[in-house]
Amino acid sequence: MRPERTEAIILQTFPARERDKLVVFLTPDHGKKKGWAYGARSLRSRFGAALEPLAKVRIGFVERESEEVVRIESVDLIRSLFPAQQDLVANVAASYIAETVDTFAQSEDPAELIYRLLDRTTESLLAGGQPLAVVAYAEMWILRLAGILPPLDKAIEDLLRLPVADFVARKPSASLLTKMRTSAAKVRREFLGHELKSYDILAGVIAG
């Protein structure tokens, strides 16, 4: 067994058996990991709200060389997404960004840049940043870090050089955000052969 303790951001959780959860989380040093959180669904769970999607945590886990799924021993909450979850669009945008990262991040592959991107975009949503601007920025950068983003026109390229907080502060126009999101969707669909599950949910919330 190899005990590890690292900073992480929770991507998704799935109920398992009667009392447990399967947790997908992203770390800067170990890439994307999956872990069993035993007893996480019980009323007196020691994990509390620390396993909510996009929570930033310090996570301790034990890894066996012959197993792909680790055993989660401890989770200490650093930052919750709860304040942003009070806004429906921001909440769905966060879920969409988490699914996008989960789709493109690789297991066992160091992910410092994509981890930093997820950390900063989550901070921007918590700071009240315009959700669609945060989404457009995240979509483009995730595709770039995955190595599949084609060359962009200079205006968009210049904006993407900004930190996400500065990009959002520029208040990009609706037409520019639509252009960025349409381009990202085309690349993503061609690469994956399908669309992300939360894409239509986000589109429905926006339309509503």
C-alpha positions as CSV (number, residue, x, y, z in Angstrom):
1,M,0.0,0.0,0.0
2,R,1.1,3.6,-0.8
3,P,-0.5,6.2,1.5
4,E,-0.9,9.6,-0.2
5,R,-2.2,13.0,0.8
6,T,-2.7,15.8,-1.7
7,E,-4.8,18.7,-2.7
8,A,-7.7,17.8,-5.0
9,I,-10.9,19.0,-6.5
10,I,-13.9,16.6,-6.5
11,L,-15.3,16.1,-10.0
12,Q,-18.2,13.6,-9.5
13,T,-19.6,11.1,-7.0
14,F,-21.7,8.0,-7.6
15,P,-23.7,6.1,-5.0
16,A,-22.4,2.6,-4.4
17,R,-23.9,-0.1,-2.3
18,E,-26.0,1.1,0.6
19,R,-23.6,3.4,2.4
20,D,-20.6,4.2,0.1
21,K,-19.7,6.5,-2.7
22,L,-17.3,6.2,-5.7
23,V,-15.5,9.5,-6.0
24,V,-13.8,10.9,-9.1
25,F,-11.3,13.6,-8.2
26,L,-8.5,15.6,-9.8
27,T,-5.1,16.2,-8.3
28,P,-2.2,18.3,-9.6
29,D,0.4,15.6,-9.2
30,H,-1.5,12.3,-9.8
31,G,-4.0,13.4,-12.4
32,K,-7.5,12.0,-12.2
33,K,-8.2,9.4,-9.6
34,K,-11.2,7.2,-8.5
35,G,-11.6,6.2,-4.9
36,W,-14.0,4.4,-2.6
37,A,-15.4,6.6,0.2
38,Y,-16.7,3.9,2.6
39,G,-19.7,5.1,4.7
40,A,-19.9,8.4,2.8
41,R,-23.7,8.0,2.4
42,S,-24.5,7.4,6.0
43,L,-26.0,10.1,8.1
44,R,-23.0,10.3,10.4
45,S,-20.4,10.2,7.6
46,R,-17.0,11.6,8.6
47,F,-16.7,13.1,5.1
48,G,-19.6,15.5,5.6
49,A,-20.1,18.0,2.6
50,A,-16.4,17.6,1.5
51,L,-17.3,15.2,-1.3
52,E,-19.6,17.6,-3.2
53,P,-18.7,18.3,-6.8
54,L,-16.1,21.0,-7.3
55,A,-15.3,21.1,-3.6
56,K,-11.5,21.8,-3.1
57,V,-10.1,19.5,-0.5
58,R,-7.1,17.9,1.1
59,I,-7.6,14.2,0.5
60,G,-5.8,11.2,2.0
61,F,-6.0,7.9,0.2
62,V,-4.3,4.5,0.1
63,E,-3.4,2.9,-3.3
64,R,-2.6,-0.7,-4.1
65,E,-0.5,-1.2,-7.1
66,S,-2.8,-3.9,-8.5
67,E,-6.0,-1.8,-8.2
68,E,-7.2,1.1,-10.2
69,V,-9.6,2.5,-7.5
70,V,-8.0,3.8,-4.3
71,R,-9.4,3.8,-0.8
72,I,-10.2,7.3,0.6
73,E,-9.1,7.6,4.2
74,S,-9.7,11.3,4.9
75,V,-11.1,14.5,3.3
76,D,-10.7,18.0,4.7
77,L,-12.7,20.7,3.0
78,I,-10.7,23.7,1.8
79,R,-13.4,25.5,-0.3
80,S,-17.0,24.7,-1.0
81,L,-19.0,25.5,-4.1
82,F,-22.1,26.1,-2.0
83,P,-22.3,30.0,-2.5
84,A,-22.3,29.6,-6.3
85,Q,-24.8,26.8,-6.1
86,Q,-27.5,29.3,-5.0
87,D,-27.5,30.6,-8.6
88,L,-29.0,28.1,-11.0
89,V,-27.0,29.0,-14.1
90,A,-23.7,29.1,-12.1
91,N,-24.6,25.7,-10.5
92,V,-25.2,24.1,-13.9
93,A,-22.2,25.8,-15.4
94,A,-20.0,24.3,-12.6
95,S,-21.4,20.8,-13.3
96,Y,-20.7,21.2,-17.0
97,I,-17.1,22.4,-16.4
98,A,-16.6,19.4,-14.0
99,E,-17.9,17.0,-16.6
100,T,-15.7,18.5,-19.3
101,V,-12.6,18.2,-17.1
102,D,-13.6,14.6,-16.2
103,T,-13.9,13.7,-19.9
104,F,-10.5,15.1,-20.9
105,A,-8.3,14.7,-17.9
106,Q,-6.3,11.5,-17.9
107,S,-5.8,9.0,-15.1
108,E,-2.3,8.8,-13.6
109,D,-1.2,11.7,-15.8
110,P,0.1,14.8,-13.8
111,A,-2.5,17.5,-14.4
112,E,-1.1,20.7,-12.8
113,L,-2.3,23.0,-15.7
114,I,-5.8,21.6,-16.0
115,Y,-6.0,21.5,-12.1
116,R,-5.1,25.2,-12.0
117,L,-7.6,26.0,-14.7
118,L,-10.4,24.2,-12.8
119,D,-9.4,25.9,-9.6
120,R,-9.4,29.4,-11.1
121,T,-12.7,28.9,-13.0
122,T,-14.3,27.7,-9.8
123,E,-13.0,30.7,-8.0
124,S,-14.4,33.0,-10.7
125,L,-17.9,31.4,-10.3
126,L,-17.7,31.8,-6.6
127,A,-16.8,35.5,-7.1
128,G,-19.9,36.0,-9.1
129,G,-18.3,36.0,-12.5
130,Q,-20.7,35.7,-15.5
131,P,-21.2,32.0,-15.8
132,L,-21.2,31.8,-19.6
133,A,-18.0,33.8,-19.9
134,V,-16.4,31.3,-17.4
135,V,-17.7,28.4,-19.4
136,A,-16.5,29.7,-22.7
137,Y,-13.0,30.3,-21.3
138,A,-12.9,26.9,-19.6
139,E,-14.1,25.1,-22.8
140,M,-11.4,26.6,-24.9
141,W,-8.6,26.0,-22.4
142,I,-9.5,22.4,-21.7
143,L,-9.4,21.6,-25.4
144,R,-6.1,23.4,-25.7
145,L,-4.6,21.5,-22.8
146,A,-5.9,18.3,-24.4
147,G,-4.0,19.2,-27.5
148,I,-7.0,19.3,-29.9
149,L,-7.8,23.0,-30.2
150,P,-7.1,24.4,-33.7
151,P,-5.6,27.8,-34.3
152,L,-7.9,30.7,-33.3
153,D,-8.3,34.2,-34.6
154,K,-6.2,36.8,-33.0
155,A,-9.0,38.5,-31.0
156,I,-9.9,35.3,-29.2
157,E,-6.3,34.3,-28.8
158,D,-5.4,37.5,-27.1
159,L,-8.4,37.2,-24.7
160,L,-7.4,33.6,-23.8
161,R,-4.0,34.8,-22.7
162,L,-5.7,36.6,-19.8
163,P,-6.4,34.9,-16.5
164,V,-10.0,33.9,-16.3
165,A,-10.9,36.7,-13.8
166,D,-9.5,39.3,-16.2
167,F,-11.3,37.7,-19.1
168,V,-14.6,37.8,-17.3
169,A,-14.0,41.4,-16.2
170,R,-13.7,42.4,-19.8
171,K,-17.4,41.5,-20.1
172,P,-17.1,39.8,-23.5
173,S,-20.1,40.2,-25.8
174,A,-22.8,37.6,-26.2
175,S,-21.8,37.2,-29.9
176,L,-18.1,36.6,-29.0
177,L,-19.1,34.0,-26.3
178,T,-21.4,32.3,-28.8
179,K,-18.6,32.1,-31.3
180,M,-16.2,30.7,-28.8
181,R,-18.7,28.1,-27.5
182,T,-19.8,27.1,-31.0
183,S,-16.2,26.5,-32.1
184,A,-15.4,24.5,-28.9
185,A,-18.5,22.4,-29.3
186,K,-17.6,21.5,-32.9
187,V,-14.1,20.4,-32.0
188,R,-15.3,18.5,-29.0
189,R,-18.0,16.6,-30.9
190,E,-15.7,15.7,-33.7
191,F,-13.1,14.4,-31.2
192,L,-15.5,12.5,-28.9
193,G,-18.2,11.5,-31.4
194,H,-20.9,12.7,-29.1
195,E,-21.8,15.6,-26.9
196,L,-21.4,15.9,-23.1
197,K,-24.4,14.9,-21.0
198,S,-24.7,18.3,-19.3
199,Y,-24.4,20.3,-22.5
200,D,-28.2,20.2,-23.2
201,I,-29.0,20.8,-19.5
202,L,-26.9,24.0,-19.6
203,A,-28.4,25.1,-22.9
204,G,-31.9,24.6,-21.4
205,V,-31.1,26.6,-18.3
206,I,-29.7,29.4,-20.4
207,A,-32.7,29.4,-22.7
208,G,-35.0,29.5,-19.7
